Amino acid sequence: MEALLCQKIGDPTLPLDDSPSSPFTLTATHPIPELNSPTSVRVRVRATSLNYANYLQILGKYQEKPPLPFIPGSDYSGVVDSVGSGVTKFKAGDAVCSLASLGSFAQFIVADEAQLFRVPEGCDLVAAGALPVAYGTSHLALLHRAQLQPNQVLLVLGAAGGVGLAAVQIGKACGAIVIAVARGDDKVQLLKTLGVDHVVDLSKGNVTESVKGFLQARKLKGADVLYDPVGGKVTKEAMKLLNWGAHILVIGFASGDVPVIPANIALVKNWTVHGLYWGSYMIHRPVVLQNSLKELLSWLASGLITINISHAFSLSEANLAFSALKDRKAIGKVMIVFDDQKTFRSKL
Ligand SMILES: NC(=O)c1ccc[n+]([C@@H]2O[C@H](COP(=O)([O-])OP(=O)(O)OC[C@H]3O[C@@H](n4cnc5c(N)ncnc54)[C@H](OP(=O)(O)O)[C@@H]3O)[C@@H](O)[C@H]2O)c1
């Protein structure tokens, strides 16, 4: 089967061909994975998403460092190819999506049936492959951890990125007043089409001033929930905008800078700081994660959320996919699509 192997730690944006520096080898002859237990299911992958964590992992900068060589990739969608003798929930031909710790940058992947989610009829299969990590993280963070309520003010940093755009959409679906922070016209335009209440374009202005103006105009005191996948300077500014009793969701550090949240101010303002590592819910609270993904898939099926895929590539173009992420060109999700990727791209 076709698979992308990470042979060494390195820069995933380097061209795959003829570059001895590329960490990747693309192979068409990797063995198809065998069913490894009675409850295992083999899935023919249709689409797999890029997350910032995949980029960091290949650079050797992620908390989970798998032994080399490995096939990267985490969330994916596809069609059931074969099932073990003890599988009760799925049969060949079923549309599914899932998350793995590794291995979805390949034509086939094997998972236990307990880790698979049925993609409801009418859902786009490529979109379903974009959903688990980005939407799963934001849904669990906003609803389970911060308990976001209608009419609360939600401030989203990195709002046009994978997890950020998911947080914006989930916030709107929950009836929150959403303030989005992103950089550049294209991102701002897309956010406005989603009905965001206020957008700050970082290339034009300062977060604090822009948001204070909006809050004043709407007679609002401040933000009740801060969703932060970026860190660094922008977090420092955002903290000046938080209400008494606010929730801070620490999601990631795309800026490369881990922010300091002063405990003395958290005390005085009664803030709750949530560190969230979504993937670890699969080990510690699997039911919470599973219920959250089921709800999201039903939202996708009913059109309550839609998934913006700004870039789609074939596996042989994986370096271009990583470049889109690294260069901050992604608006929503970047995908690797198998089979009729050309047809898919022509629809974008
Ligand atoms: N805690 C968890 O369980 C969990 C789950 C998923 C993701 N994450 C983390 O969340 C963060 C975002 O992930 P993602 O997949 O949404 O990434 P993404 O699609 O690349 O989005 C990241 C956003 O961060 C902003 N950004 C600011 N400074 C940046 C920089 N120096 N380089 C790149 N982007 C920068 C960019 O927005 P502008 O260009 O508009 O400023 C970009 O849209 C990552 O740190 C990731 O590890 C955590």
The ligand as an SDF file (V2000), in Angstrom:
LIG
                    3D

 48 52  0  0  0  0  0  0  0  0999 V2000
   -4.4400   20.5330   23.7310 N   0  0  0  0  0  0  0  0  0  0  0  0
   -4.8180   19.7040   22.7770 C   0  0  0  0  0  0  0  0  0  0  0  0
   -5.3180   18.6110   23.0370 O   0  0  0  0  0  0  0  0  0  0  0  0
   -4.6330   20.1480   21.3540 C   0  0  0  0  0  0  0  0  0  0  0  0
   -5.3740   19.5580   20.3070 C   0  0  0  0  0  0  0  0  0  0  0  0
   -5.1920   20.0590   19.0030 C   0  0  0  0  0  0  0  0  0  0  0  0
   -4.2880   21.1100   18.7790 C   0  0  0  0  0  0  0  0  0  0  0  0
   -3.5670   21.6200   19.8190 N   0  0  0  0  0  0  0  0  0  0  0  0
   -2.5970   22.7080   19.6610 C   0  0  0  0  0  0  0  0  0  0  0  0
   -3.2660   23.8660   19.1930 O   0  0  0  0  0  0  0  0  0  0  0  0
   -2.3660   24.6500   18.4140 C   0  0  0  0  0  0  0  0  0  0  0  0
   -3.0150   24.9490   17.0750 C   0  0  0  0  0  0  0  0  0  0  0  0
   -3.1970   23.7450   16.3550 O   0  0  0  0  0  0  0  0  0  0  0  0
   -3.9150   23.7320   14.9180 P   0  0  0  0  0  0  0  0  0  0  0  0
   -3.8670   22.3260   14.4450 O   0  0  0  0  0  0  0  0  0  0  0  0
   -5.1830   24.4730   15.0010 O   0  0  0  0  0  0  0  0  0  0  0  0
   -2.8590   24.6200   14.0730 O   0  0  0  0  0  0  0  0  0  0  0  0
   -3.1090   25.6180   12.8620 P   0  0  0  0  0  0  0  0  0  0  0  0
   -4.2660   25.1730   12.0500 O   0  0  0  0  0  0  0  0  0  0  0  0
   -1.7860   25.7750   12.2160 O   0  0  0  0  0  0  0  0  0  0  0  0
   -3.5310   26.9930   13.5790 O   0  0  0  0  0  0  0  0  0  0  0  0
   -2.6240   27.6980   14.3830 C   0  0  0  0  0  0  0  0  0  0  0  0
   -2.9760   29.1700   14.3440 C   0  0  0  0  0  0  0  0  0  0  0  0
   -2.0970   29.8270   15.2650 O   0  0  0  0  0  0  0  0  0  0  0  0
   -1.7460   31.1060   14.7780 C   0  0  0  0  0  0  0  0  0  0  0  0
   -0.3080   31.3610   14.9760 N   0  0  0  0  0  0  0  0  0  0  0  0
    0.2060   32.3440   15.7120 C   0  0  0  0  0  0  0  0  0  0  0  0
    1.5300   32.3040   15.7110 N   0  0  0  0  0  0  0  0  0  0  0  0
    1.8870   31.2820   14.9250 C   0  0  0  0  0  0  0  0  0  0  0  0
    3.1450   30.7720   14.5110 C   0  0  0  0  0  0  0  0  0  0  0  0
    4.3080   31.3120   14.9110 N   0  0  0  0  0  0  0  0  0  0  0  0
    3.1570   29.7000   13.6770 N   0  0  0  0  0  0  0  0  0  0  0  0
    1.9960   29.1350   13.2750 C   0  0  0  0  0  0  0  0  0  0  0  0
    0.7650   29.5910   13.6430 N   0  0  0  0  0  0  0  0  0  0  0  0
    0.7190   30.6760   14.4540 C   0  0  0  0  0  0  0  0  0  0  0  0
   -2.1060   31.1390   13.2910 C   0  0  0  0  0  0  0  0  0  0  0  0
   -3.0740   32.1620   13.1450 O   0  0  0  0  0  0  0  0  0  0  0  0
   -2.7750   33.5960   12.4740 P   0  0  0  0  0  0  0  0  0  0  0  0
   -1.8350   33.3800   11.3200 O   0  0  0  0  0  0  0  0  0  0  0  0
   -4.1390   34.0230   12.0480 O   0  0  0  0  0  0  0  0  0  0  0  0
   -2.2090   34.4270   13.5770 O   0  0  0  0  0  0  0  0  0  0  0  0
   -2.7560   29.7990   12.9900 C   0  0  0  0  0  0  0  0  0  0  0  0
   -3.9920   29.9500   12.3070 O   0  0  0  0  0  0  0  0  0  0  0  0
   -1.0640   23.8370   18.3080 C   0  0  0  0  0  0  0  0  0  0  0  0
   -0.1640   24.3070   19.2660 O   0  0  0  0  0  0  0  0  0  0  0  0
   -1.5030   22.4200   18.6220 C   0  0  0  0  0  0  0  0  0  0  0  0
   -0.4640   21.6210   19.1350 O   0  0  0  0  0  0  0  0  0  0  0  0
   -3.7320   21.1530   21.0950 C   0  0  0  0  0  0  0  0  0  0  0  0
  1  2  1  0
  2  3  2  0
  2  4  1  0
  4  5  1  0
  4 48  2  0
  5  6  2  0
  6  7  1  0
  7  8  2  0
  8  9  1  0
  8 48  1  0
  9 10  1  0
  9 46  1  0
 10 11  1  0
 11 12  1  0
 11 44  1  0
 12 13  1  0
 13 14  1  0
 14 15  2  0
 14 16  1  0
 14 17  1  0
 17 18  1  0
 18 19  2  0
 18 20  1  0
 18 21  1  0
 21 22  1  0
 22 23  1  0
 23 24  1  0
 23 42  1  0
 24 25  1  0
 25 26  1  0
 25 36  1  0
 26 27  1  0
 26 35  1  0
 27 28  2  0
 28 29  1  0
 29 30  1  0
 29 35  2  0
 30 31  1  0
 30 32  2  0
 32 33  1  0
 33 34  2  0
 34 35  1  0
 36 37  1  0
 36 42  1  0
 37 38  1  0
 38 39  2  0
 38 40  1  0
 38 41  1  0
 42 43  1  0
 44 45  1  0
 44 46  1  0
 46 47  1  0
M  CHG  2   8   1  16  -1
M  END
$$$$
